[in-house]
């Protein structure tokens, strides 16, 4: 058994297409197919469903892919460890991020890269919490920044901040600014929101329901930029995390008004696998996150 055979199998599982998997591994399609066929012979197990095209993995193949992902991740960790012994922590940290945390992830990656200048970071943003967990389990990510309230116990967790909210509207110079607005008042406005499949959106639905306020958004998107663009027109409002203020401030023509919230704010943080020991890259990521707990503070609204 060779590492490249496991790499080809994992790529095929991910791409679900022989040619795309071969391209991802920089080999020809016949070479990839032959390597997987030899792996099946060596293991004496059918790994893929045979047909004119890729039709999926067998049950045995799915189990082998999970092991292959772990073996390849451990191989990469070993190489990173060896490199770090020579010249300090080096390698690429693969980090998944939910959309609402995209404005806060630099608070984690910035200190990480300052402490370890030979580390690079690859961000996969606009992922759902479920996607982050699934990709962690498949060893496609080293960590994820996501909501911690519904995370399974088999992950290590590092709280970063609590997600509190403000109403984003076009700035009407005639109307006076307010210190707060209620969720019921916000529900009465034409709203644009994140997609209903996202955990961040479901949290907002729970907040509105907790205040006995019903709403039907006219616009749904998975893009933060699209939310701001629609609000900028003056036709819509949006409920956004106050952590975004740290990056965007209060853009010209837009107004943030904090939402009065009596319920506990959602906890956002880093999750990693419970590998023991963790790779040197994951250990560096965890150590950085452990120093960044801001769960007791709120960012000021910069006007």
PyMOL commands that set and color helices and strands:
alter all, ss='L'
color gray80, all
select helices_A, chain A and resi 3-15+18-24+29-43+59-87+99-101+106-115+129-137+183-187+199-210+224-232+242-248+280-290
alter helices_A, ss='H'
color red, helices_A
select strands_A, chain A and resi 91-97+119-124+143-147+155-163+165-170+192-194+219-221+238-241+254-258+266-273
alter strands_A, ss='S'
color yellow, strands_A
deselect
rebuild
show_as cartoon
